[in-house]
């Protein structure tokens, strides 16, 4: 099954990163898992993810890669690129029902706090940008999940 998500950490020098999938799980990936020949991975990029024959495959969401191509290991024919910045992270959490609480810059570090409250549940996401690198944490009902 193909899952969607977003790259929330990526180190170009080491060519490794972390994915946040739409179900809230996080997965590590490396350039060896990147099967998109048209695009380079970057923070904030929306992706598709699948486990195929015991190995993860990651590519830009919206490319023409289909279930049958995933199973046959064909490369995608075309893809789209998106801006990898704080706004992509904010948009991602907003789409999950989080509301912006605070957006501040102190000593060159931008920190964005987002929260949600619904049906007796609550959650918080903190997104930080330090020298162009973006990372975040997420908690649900007081428990850190990412």
C-alpha positions as CSV (number, residue, x, y, z in Angstrom):
1,X,0.0,0.0,0.0
2,X,1.3,3.5,-0.9
3,X,1.3,5.9,2.0
4,X,1.7,9.7,1.8
5,X,3.7,12.0,4.0
6,X,6.4,14.6,4.2
7,X,10.1,14.9,4.7
8,X,10.6,16.6,8.0
9,X,14.4,16.1,8.3
10,X,17.0,15.7,5.6
11,X,20.8,16.0,5.8
12,X,22.2,16.6,2.3
13,X,25.8,15.8,3.4
14,X,24.9,12.4,4.9
15,X,22.0,11.8,2.5
16,X,19.7,10.5,5.3
17,X,16.5,11.8,6.7
18,X,13.2,11.3,8.5
19,X,9.7,11.0,7.0
20,X,6.4,11.8,8.7
21,X,3.6,9.6,7.2
22,X,0.0,10.6,7.1
23,X,-0.9,8.1,9.9
24,X,1.5,9.9,12.2
25,X,4.4,7.4,12.1
26,X,7.9,8.4,11.3
27,X,10.3,6.5,9.2
28,X,14.0,6.9,8.5
29,X,15.2,6.9,4.9
30,X,18.4,7.3,2.9
31,X,19.2,8.3,-0.6
32,X,19.2,4.6,-1.4
33,X,15.4,4.5,-0.8
34,X,14.9,7.6,-3.0
35,X,13.6,6.2,-6.3
36,X,12.6,9.5,-7.9
37,X,15.0,10.3,-10.7
38,X,13.5,13.7,-11.5
39,X,13.8,15.3,-8.0
40,X,16.1,15.6,-5.0
41,X,14.7,15.1,-1.5
42,X,14.4,18.2,0.7
43,X,12.7,19.2,4.0
44,X,9.0,20.0,3.5
45,X,8.6,17.9,0.4
46,X,5.4,15.9,0.1
47,X,6.2,12.3,-0.6
48,X,4.8,8.8,-1.3
49,X,6.2,5.8,0.6
50,X,5.9,2.1,0.2
51,X,7.6,-1.0,1.6
52,X,8.5,-3.1,-1.5
53,X,10.2,-6.5,-1.1
54,X,11.5,-5.6,2.3
55,X,12.9,-2.3,1.2
56,X,11.4,1.2,1.5
57,X,10.8,3.3,-1.6
58,X,10.3,7.0,-1.5
59,X,9.4,9.5,-4.3
60,X,7.7,12.9,-4.7
61,X,3.9,12.7,-4.2
62,X,2.0,13.4,-7.3
63,X,4.4,11.8,-9.7
64,X,2.9,9.4,-12.2
65,X,4.2,6.4,-10.2
66,X,1.4,3.9,-9.7
67,X,0.8,0.7,-7.7
68,X,1.8,-1.4,-10.7
69,X,5.0,0.6,-11.3
70,X,5.9,0.1,-7.6
71,X,5.4,-3.6,-7.9
72,X,7.5,-3.8,-11.1
73,X,10.1,-1.3,-9.8
74,X,9.7,1.0,-12.9
75,X,10.9,4.6,-12.4
76,X,8.3,7.4,-12.4
77,X,7.9,9.3,-15.7
78,X,7.3,12.8,-14.3
79,X,7.0,14.5,-11.0
80,X,6.3,17.9,-9.4
81,X,8.5,19.8,-7.0
82,X,7.4,21.8,-4.0
83,X,9.0,24.5,-1.8
84,X,10.6,23.0,1.3
85,X,10.2,25.6,4.0
86,X,8.3,26.4,7.2
87,X,5.1,27.2,5.4
88,X,5.0,23.6,4.1
89,X,5.3,22.2,7.7
90,X,2.6,24.7,8.9
91,X,0.3,23.7,6.1
92,X,0.8,20.0,6.8
93,X,-0.1,20.4,10.5
94,X,-3.0,22.7,9.6
95,X,-4.3,20.0,7.4
96,X,-4.3,17.6,10.4
97,X,-6.4,20.1,12.4
98,X,-3.7,22.0,14.3
99,X,-4.1,25.8,14.8
100,X,-1.2,28.3,14.9
101,X,-0.6,29.4,18.4
102,X,2.7,31.2,18.3
103,X,5.3,32.1,15.6
104,X,8.4,33.7,16.9
105,X,12.1,34.3,16.1
106,X,14.7,34.5,18.9
107,X,18.4,34.5,18.4
108,X,18.1,33.4,14.8
109,X,15.8,30.4,15.7
110,X,12.3,30.4,14.3
111,X,9.9,28.4,16.5
112,X,6.2,27.8,15.5
113,X,3.8,26.2,18.1
114,X,0.5,24.7,16.9
115,X,-2.2,23.0,18.9
116,X,-5.5,21.2,18.5
117,X,-8.3,20.3,20.9
118,X,-11.2,18.0,19.9
119,X,-13.4,15.4,21.5
120,X,-11.4,15.3,24.8
121,X,-8.1,15.0,22.9
122,X,-5.3,17.5,22.6
123,X,-2.1,17.7,20.7
124,X,0.8,20.1,20.1
125,X,3.4,20.4,17.4
126,X,6.6,22.5,17.7
127,X,8.4,23.3,14.5
128,X,11.9,24.8,14.6
129,X,14.1,26.2,11.9
130,X,17.8,26.7,12.8
131,X,20.2,27.8,10.1
132,X,17.9,26.5,7.3
133,X,17.4,23.1,9.0
134,X,13.8,22.3,10.0
135,X,12.8,19.8,12.7
136,X,9.7,19.2,14.8
137,X,8.2,17.4,17.7
138,X,4.6,16.3,18.1
139,X,2.7,15.2,21.2
140,X,-0.8,13.8,21.7
141,X,-2.6,13.9,25.0
142,X,0.7,14.8,26.7
143,X,2.7,12.0,25.2
144,X,5.5,12.7,22.7
145,X,4.9,10.7,19.5
146,X,7.5,12.3,17.3
